[in-house]
Amino acid sequence: MKNIYILSLFLALFVLNTSCDDDGGTSAIDTSYGALPDLKLADGSPEFIVNTTFPTLELKFQVDLSVGEPQSYDLKALYKTVDGDIYGPVTIDANVTTFPKDYVITGSEVISAFSEISSSSDMNAGDNILFYPVFTMEDGTVLEILNKEGQPNYYAPDFNAVENNAYTYFLAYPVTCAPQPGVYRIDMHDIFDDGWQTNDGNGGNGLQLILDGEIVAEVGLCNPYVDSPFECVGDYSNGTATVTIPEGTEVAVWQFPGDQYDEISFEIYGPNDELLLESGVGESAGGPLTVILCAE
């Protein structure tokens, strides 16, 4: 049988990249002289954006501090398209000096902030909208949490201390669309021929389909070690399952739990047998999968 987001934050552990006009944002200072934020979604605030209903949607969140004592911050937004284009960053709120601060931002306000977006019809599934603060310190130093490409602009000697703690340094809202209804097929494989070990060394959860916030299906290969917490399929090497997305569904999220031993692969096909996602052996980490087929 196979066996197998908390670290505390200390100011001395971190260095934070600063954005400077003369060095392209490659400088670094100790966060004992810097700051890192903590952004929190408000209760009931959406985690995803459906492009067709975005203008009337309200994004609700709070900006607070996790470490440091900045003089002020500007709230920035950056738009990343599924094709890799970057819009912005644009300033949503400037020279804020109070912490925490709560925000309610409508989709129409976000659209108006970007000159490249005239309406929600310019937004495509797979795009992302990022919100993050830019700090100004007492000495005038400007600290950018994300760089101009929307990539994290902070560093720690032990990077797990940044990634795995309880704070959120920026918010990313993925843009999605109402999915095409119908029956989807998932072909699943395991090169070790002992079924799936996902978020557990002997078994674990399966690939989950979440419709409008509710888990409606979970699929995966059976294993010879432990009982699966879902109705598994297959002969430990290969298996096929189907799931149904009903008419009227607004948001579909495909969630993969992970691959303990880099031996899992799978393909997801749409209602007309179109290949939507092909994940090779060990290619998919745990988290949401990019499976896009918009309703006609």
C-alpha positions as CSV (number, residue, x, y, z in Angstrom):
1,M,0.0,0.0,0.0
2,K,1.3,3.5,-0.8
3,N,1.9,5.8,2.1
4,I,2.7,8.9,2.2
5,Y,-5.0,28.6,1.0
6,I,0.0,27.9,8.5
7,L,3.3,29.4,8.8
8,S,3.7,32.6,10.9
9,L,4.7,35.7,9.1
10,F,7.8,37.5,10.3
11,L,8.9,40.8,8.8
12,A,12.5,39.7,8.7
13,L,11.7,36.7,6.4
14,F,10.4,38.7,3.5
15,V,11.8,40.9,0.7
16,L,9.3,42.7,-1.5
17,N,10.1,43.7,-5.0
18,T,9.6,47.4,-5.7
19,S,8.6,48.9,-9.0
20,C,11.1,51.6,-10.0
21,D,11.2,53.5,-13.3
22,D,15.0,52.9,-13.7
23,D,15.2,49.2,-13.1
24,G,12.1,47.6,-14.4
25,G,10.9,46.6,-11.0
26,T,13.7,44.3,-10.0
27,S,14.8,46.0,-6.8
28,A,14.1,44.5,-3.5
29,I,13.8,45.7,0.1
30,D,13.2,44.0,3.3
31,T,9.5,44.2,4.4
32,S,10.6,45.6,7.7
33,Y,10.6,48.7,5.5
34,G,7.8,47.6,3.3
35,A,4.2,46.2,3.5
36,L,2.0,43.3,2.3
37,P,-1.8,43.5,2.1
38,D,-4.6,41.2,3.0
39,L,-7.6,41.2,0.7
40,K,-10.9,39.4,1.7
41,L,-14.0,38.7,-0.2
42,A,-17.2,39.8,1.5
43,D,-19.8,37.2,2.4
44,G,-21.9,36.5,-0.7
45,S,-19.6,38.1,-3.1
46,P,-19.0,36.2,-6.3
47,E,-15.7,34.4,-6.9
48,F,-16.3,34.2,-10.7
49,I,-17.6,36.6,-13.3
50,V,-20.2,35.5,-15.9
51,N,-19.5,37.8,-18.9
52,T,-23.1,38.3,-19.9
53,T,-24.3,39.4,-16.5
54,F,-21.2,41.3,-15.4
55,P,-22.4,44.9,-15.8
56,T,-24.9,44.5,-13.0
57,L,-22.7,42.3,-10.8
58,E,-21.3,43.7,-7.6
59,L,-17.7,42.8,-6.5
60,K,-17.4,43.1,-2.7
61,F,-14.1,42.9,-0.9
62,Q,-12.0,44.4,1.8
63,V,-8.4,45.7,1.7
64,D,-6.4,45.4,4.9
65,L,-2.8,45.1,5.9
66,S,-1.0,41.8,6.8
67,V,2.4,43.4,7.6
68,G,4.0,46.9,7.4
69,E,3.0,50.5,7.9
70,P,2.5,52.2,4.6
71,Q,1.5,55.8,4.3
72,S,-1.2,55.1,1.7
73,Y,-2.2,52.9,-1.2
74,D,-3.8,53.0,-4.6
75,L,-6.2,50.2,-5.5
76,K,-5.3,49.0,-9.0
77,A,-7.0,46.7,-11.5
78,L,-5.4,44.7,-14.3
79,Y,-7.1,42.7,-17.0
80,K,-5.5,39.6,-18.6
81,T,-7.2,38.1,-21.6
82,V,-7.2,34.4,-22.4
83,D,-5.0,35.3,-25.4
84,G,-2.3,36.8,-23.1
85,D,-3.0,40.5,-23.7
86,I,-2.7,42.8,-20.7
87,Y,-5.0,45.8,-20.1
88,G,-4.0,48.4,-17.5
89,P,-3.2,48.6,-14.7
90,V,-5.8,51.2,-14.0
91,T,-6.4,53.1,-10.7
92,I,-9.8,52.3,-9.1
93,D,-9.2,54.2,-5.8
94,A,-6.3,56.6,-5.0
95,N,-4.4,57.8,-2.0
96,V,-6.3,55.7,0.6
97,T,-4.9,56.1,4.1
98,T,-7.4,54.0,6.2
99,F,-7.2,50.3,6.9
100,P,-9.2,48.3,6.4
101,K,-11.4,49.7,3.7
102,D,-14.5,48.0,2.2
103,Y,-15.3,48.1,-1.5
104,V,-18.4,47.5,-3.6
105,I,-17.5,47.8,-7.3
106,T,-20.0,47.2,-10.1
107,G,-19.2,45.5,-13.3
108,S,-20.1,48.6,-15.2
109,E,-17.5,50.6,-13.2
110,V,-14.8,48.0,-14.0
111,I,-15.7,48.1,-17.7
112,S,-15.6,51.9,-17.8
113,A,-12.1,51.8,-16.2
114,F,-10.6,50.0,-19.1
115,S,-10.4,51.8,-22.5
116,E,-10.0,48.4,-24.2
117,I,-13.4,47.1,-23.0
118,S,-16.5,48.8,-24.4
119,S,-19.0,46.3,-23.0
120,S,-19.3,42.8,-21.6
121,S,-19.3,41.4,-25.1
122,D,-15.5,42.2,-25.2
123,M,-15.0,39.8,-22.2
124,N,-14.3,36.2,-23.0
125,A,-14.2,33.0,-20.9
126,G,-10.7,32.5,-19.6
127,D,-10.0,36.2,-19.0
128,N,-9.0,37.4,-15.5
129,I,-9.5,40.6,-13.6
130,L,-7.0,41.3,-10.9
131,F,-7.3,43.7,-8.0
132,Y,-4.3,44.7,-5.8
133,P,-3.0,47.6,-3.8
134,V,0.1,49.7,-4.6
135,F,1.7,51.0,-1.4
136,T,3.5,54.3,-0.8
137,M,5.8,54.3,2.2
138,E,6.7,57.2,4.4
139,D,9.9,57.8,2.4
140,G,8.1,57.8,-0.9
141,T,9.0,54.3,-1.9
142,V,6.3,52.7,-4.1
143,L,5.7,48.9,-3.6
144,E,3.9,47.0,-6.4
145,I,2.3,43.8,-5.2
146,L,1.9,42.6,-8.9
147,N,4.1,43.6,-11.8
148,K,2.8,45.0,-15.1
149,E,2.2,41.4,-16.4
150,G,0.0,40.5,-13.4
151,Q,2.7,38.3,-11.8
152,P,3.5,38.3,-8.1
153,N,6.1,40.9,-7.3
154,Y,7.1,39.7,-3.9
155,Y,9.7,37.2,-2.7
156,A,10.6,35.3,0.4
157,P,13.6,33.1,1.1
158,D,11.2,30.4,2.2
159,F,8.5,31.0,-0.5
160,N,6.0,28.7,1.3
161,A,5.8,31.3,4.0
162,V,4.2,33.6,1.5
163,E,2.1,31.1,-0.5
164,N,0.7,29.0,2.4
165,N,-0.3,31.5,5.0
166,A,-3.7,32.9,5.8
167,Y,-3.4,36.2,3.9
168,T,-4.4,37.1,0.3
169,Y,-2.2,39.6,-1.5
170,F,-4.4,40.1,-4.5
171,L,-7.8,39.1,-5.8
172,A,-8.2,37.3,-9.2
173,Y,-11.7,37.1,-10.7
174,P,-11.8,34.6,-13.6
175,V,-14.3,35.4,-16.4
176,T,-16.5,32.5,-17.4
177,C,-19.6,32.0,-19.5
178,A,-22.8,30.0,-19.2
179,P,-21.7,26.5,-20.2
180,Q,-23.2,24.5,-23.1
181,P,-25.7,22.1,-21.7
182,G,-25.4,18.4,-22.5
183,V,-23.5,15.3,-21.6
184,Y,-19.7,15.5,-21.1
185,R,-17.3,12.6,-21.2
186,I,-14.2,12.1,-19.1
187,D,-11.6,9.5,-20.1
188,M,-9.3,8.7,-17.3
189,H,-5.9,6.9,-17.1
190,D,-3.2,5.8,-14.6
191,I,0.2,4.7,-15.9
192,F,1.0,2.8,-12.6
193,D,-2.1,0.7,-13.1
194,D,-3.3,1.1,-9.5
195,G,-6.0,3.7,-9.9
196,W,-6.0,7.3,-8.8
197,Q,-4.2,8.7,-5.8
198,T,-5.1,12.4,-5.9
199,N,-5.2,14.3,-2.6
200,D,-4.4,11.2,-0.6
201,G,-1.5,8.8,-0.9
202,N,-3.8,5.8,-1.3
203,G,-7.0,7.2,-2.9
204,G,-8.6,10.6,-2.4
205,N,-11.3,12.6,-4.1
206,G,-12.2,12.6,-7.7
207,L,-12.5,15.2,-10.4
208,Q,-15.5,17.4,-9.3
209,L,-18.0,19.2,-11.4
210,I,-19.4,22.3,-9.6
211,L,-22.5,23.9,-11.0
212,D,-23.6,27.3,-9.7
213,G,-21.7,26.6,-6.5
214,E,-22.8,23.1,-5.8
215,I,-20.9,19.9,-6.4
216,V,-23.1,17.8,-8.6
217,A,-20.7,15.1,-9.8
218,E,-17.4,13.5,-8.9
219,V,-15.5,11.0,-11.1
220,G,-12.2,9.1,-11.0
221,L,-10.6,5.7,-11.3
222,C,-11.0,3.2,-8.5
223,N,-8.0,2.1,-6.6
224,P,-7.1,-1.3,-4.8
225,Y,-6.1,0.3,-1.5
226,V,-9.1,2.2,0.0
227,D,-12.7,2.8,-0.6
228,S,-13.4,5.9,-2.8
229,P,-15.6,8.6,-1.3
230,F,-17.4,8.7,-4.7
231,E,-18.7,6.3,-7.2
232,C,-15.4,5.4,-9.0
233,V,-15.0,3.6,-12.3
234,G,-12.4,1.6,-14.3
235,D,-10.0,-1.2,-14.0
236,Y,-7.2,0.8,-12.2
237,S,-5.6,1.7,-15.6
238,N,-8.4,3.2,-17.6
239,G,-12.0,4.3,-17.2
240,T,-14.7,6.5,-18.6
241,A,-17.4,8.5,-16.9
242,T,-20.1,11.0,-18.1
243,V,-21.6,14.0,-16.4
244,T,-24.5,16.2,-17.4
245,I,-24.8,20.0,-17.4
246,P,-28.5,21.0,-17.5
247,E,-30.0,23.8,-19.4
248,G,-30.0,27.1,-17.5
249,T,-26.7,26.5,-15.6
250,E,-24.8,29.8,-15.2
251,V,-21.4,28.7,-13.9
252,A,-19.6,25.4,-14.3
253,V,-16.3,24.8,-12.5
254,W,-14.2,21.7,-13.0
255,Q,-12.0,21.0,-10.0
256,F,-9.1,18.5,-9.9
257,P,-7.8,17.4,-6.5
258,G,-4.2,16.7,-7.5
259,D,-1.9,13.9,-8.5
260,Q,0.2,12.4,-5.6
261,Y,2.6,10.4,-7.8
262,D,2.5,12.2,-11.2
263,E,0.9,9.2,-12.9
264,I,-2.6,10.5,-13.8
265,S,-3.9,11.7,-17.1
266,F,-7.4,12.5,-18.5
267,E,-9.3,14.1,-21.3
268,I,-12.6,16.0,-21.1
269,Y,-15.0,16.0,-24.2
270,G,-18.0,18.2,-24.8
271,P,-21.6,17.1,-25.8
272,N,-20.6,16.9,-29.5
273,D,-17.4,14.9,-28.7
274,E,-15.2,18.0,-29.0
275,L,-11.9,17.7,-27.0
276,L,-12.1,20.5,-24.4
277,L,-9.1,19.6,-22.2
278,E,-6.2,17.1,-22.5
279,S,-4.1,16.7,-19.4
280,G,-1.0,14.5,-19.8
281,V,0.6,12.4,-17.2
282,G,1.4,14.6,-14.1
283,E,0.4,17.8,-15.9
284,S,-2.5,19.0,-13.8
285,A,-1.9,20.3,-10.3
286,G,-4.8,20.5,-7.8
287,G,-7.2,23.3,-8.5
288,P,-9.7,24.6,-11.1
289,L,-9.3,23.3,-14.7
290,T,-9.7,25.4,-17.8
291,V,-12.7,23.7,-19.5
292,I,-14.5,26.2,-21.7
293,L,-17.5,25.6,-23.9
294,C,-20.0,28.5,-23.9
295,A,-23.7,28.1,-24.4
296,E,-24.9,28.9,-27.9
